[in-house]
Amino acid sequence: MPFEVGNTMFHVVNVYTKAAQYEPLSAESKFRLQKTGGQILSMLQH
């Protein structure tokens, strides 16, 4: 899985959403990664 290059919180969010696309993961794991990325993003918008 490639790394996300950068040093901002948006790069952190991208890591979570990209990781959720990793095929061997279960649906639950993918959901948790997407949810975590969304929670981080929502904190950044405030």
Secondary structure, 3 states (H helix, E strand, C coil): CCCCCCCCHHHHHHHHHHHCCCCCCCHHHHHHHHHHHHHHHHHHCC
